Amino acid sequence: MNENDQRALVRDRYGAIAAGASAPSCCGTPKADDMARRMGYGEAELALVPDGANLGLGCGNPQAIGALQPGEVVVDLGSGAGFDCFLAAAQVGPGGRVIGIDMTHEMLAKARANAAKVGHANVEFRLGEIEHLPVADNSADVVMSNCVINLSPAKAQVFAEAFRVLKPGGRLAVSDVVGLKPLPAAMAADSGLLCGCVAGAARPAELEAWMRQAGFIDIRIEEKPESRELIKDWAPGQGVEDHVVSAVITARKPGTSEGAAAMTKLEIYDPAMCCSTGVCGPQVDPTLVTFAADLKWLAEQGVAVTRYNLGQEPQAFAANPEVVREMEIGMDRLPIIAIDGHIVSIGIYPTRAQLAAKLGIKDPASPCCTPKSGCC
Ligand SMILES: C[S@@+](CC[C@H](N)C(=O)[O-])C[C@H]1O[C@@H](n2cnc3c(N)ncnc32)[C@H](O)[C@@H]1O
């Protein structure tokens, strides 16, 4: 399925939910308030939102994770009928602003009708895709999202867009489902499970790599095992709770003085090789020769580069839980590349340009500059 087809499928599904023609999907039950309580919303919060704003479509409480402050500007990715936006509006107060983005016309109409019921002047809803946010650069203090990014066919782009619209030092506060292990083929191809926030869930390492690539720092992905009970009801009897879990995902855009210096430790977890660079033995792989030269260049740029050879330093692999997790999936996950302890690439030796982009430094051989160099 191509990206547009996936978005059309998701739009149809949530359009039907907004129009009341289809049962809520992510949480699979009309008892929306009960579901919200189980996701951490309090009675005071539930009393604060207009009827019809909580459709029971979330999988966490992102505006609570965001620790919103009076006066802040908040963008909600995939705002649905406006549930989290109305709660955020109360927290940022009249001096703040909340912008909900949703690509589904029916959902947008519902959110706007809900806004009219409460008359909040500091909330607005805009039609748009989270991969192409209709929001200005460097304008938001917080980007939040509740159970939406899993539905996107272009998740790396979603994080790049979130990074773009955040002010320096701005926060990302997301609740979403993440994959624990690969889905069986039939489940992975099930469009109902895709729209139901199961089949599109990315693995934590993938999400982390996309966020880091976008430029985020202080990335945390905290799985919530207690969400198992909730998720079980999304597709009763199918065992989806064994494959996905709800997670709290937070990160920060570096402040103006932090910049590229935030990412300086590059670690390479190589498969077992004849020597530390693999540039040895009778038949030398040219990819490894180029990669060794690229690492030398990065070291000259001030990056702290360390290589670990599985044959010689297995303890280094065991010391990084993310690496252990990938290796449990298969040895073909090697080589693994980590920046500041977090995985950014799996199963390939990236090119110099790719490494430079991930590290946020300029590659002079590249025809253009890296996204963070500010010259493109
Ligand atoms: C599972 S619902 C969550 C709604 C809301 N966050 C909540 O918790 O009530 C997903 C929402 O995201 C919207 N959505 C899904 N993919 C989107 C995309 N690529 N761009 C914009 N909106 C999207 C859908 O239209 C739907 O309203």
The ligand as an SDF file (V2000), in Angstrom:
LIG
                    3D

 27 29  0  0  0  0  0  0  0  0999 V2000
   -6.6960    7.2130   17.0620 C   0  0  0  0  0  0  0  0  0  0  0  0
   -7.3540    8.7630   16.6840 S   0  0  0  0  0  0  0  0  0  0  0  0
   -6.7490    9.7520   18.0300 C   0  0  0  0  0  0  0  0  0  0  0  0
   -7.4930   11.0450   18.1800 C   0  0  0  0  0  0  0  0  0  0  0  0
   -7.0930   11.8980   19.3660 C   0  0  0  0  0  0  0  0  0  0  0  0
   -5.6680   12.0940   19.4340 N   0  0  0  0  0  0  0  0  0  0  0  0
   -7.6300   11.3060   20.6450 C   0  0  0  0  0  0  0  0  0  0  0  0
   -6.8310   10.8050   21.4430 O   0  0  0  0  0  0  0  0  0  0  0  0
   -8.8350   11.3510   20.8390 O   0  0  0  0  0  0  0  0  0  0  0  0
   -6.3530    9.2540   15.3190 C   0  0  0  0  0  0  0  0  0  0  0  0
   -6.6490   10.6280   14.7510 C   0  0  0  0  0  0  0  0  0  0  0  0
   -5.5320   11.0330   13.9810 O   0  0  0  0  0  0  0  0  0  0  0  0
   -5.9360   11.4730   12.7100 C   0  0  0  0  0  0  0  0  0  0  0  0
   -4.8390   11.1270   11.7800 N   0  0  0  0  0  0  0  0  0  0  0  0
   -4.3670    9.9010   11.4870 C   0  0  0  0  0  0  0  0  0  0  0  0
   -3.3320    9.9770   10.6420 N   0  0  0  0  0  0  0  0  0  0  0  0
   -3.1360   11.2910   10.3920 C   0  0  0  0  0  0  0  0  0  0  0  0
   -2.2130   12.0210    9.5770 C   0  0  0  0  0  0  0  0  0  0  0  0
   -1.2870   11.3890    8.8500 N   0  0  0  0  0  0  0  0  0  0  0  0
   -2.2990   13.3650    9.5510 N   0  0  0  0  0  0  0  0  0  0  0  0
   -3.2590   14.0160   10.2830 C   0  0  0  0  0  0  0  0  0  0  0  0
   -4.1590   13.3780   11.0570 N   0  0  0  0  0  0  0  0  0  0  0  0
   -4.1040   12.0340   11.1240 C   0  0  0  0  0  0  0  0  0  0  0  0
   -7.2300   10.7460   12.4360 C   0  0  0  0  0  0  0  0  0  0  0  0
   -8.0430   11.4600   11.5280 O   0  0  0  0  0  0  0  0  0  0  0  0
   -7.8440   10.6620   13.8260 C   0  0  0  0  0  0  0  0  0  0  0  0
   -8.6320   11.7780   14.1180 O   0  0  0  0  0  0  0  0  0  0  0  0
  1  2  1  0
  2  3  1  0
  2 10  1  0
  3  4  1  0
  4  5  1  0
  5  6  1  0
  5  7  1  0
  7  8  2  0
  7  9  1  0
 10 11  1  0
 11 12  1  0
 11 26  1  0
 12 13  1  0
 13 14  1  0
 13 24  1  0
 14 15  1  0
 14 23  1  0
 15 16  2  0
 16 17  1  0
 17 18  1  0
 17 23  2  0
 18 19  1  0
 18 20  2  0
 20 21  1  0
 21 22  2  0
 22 23  1  0
 24 25  1  0
 24 26  1  0
 26 27  1  0
M  CHG  2   2   1   9  -1
M  END
$$$$
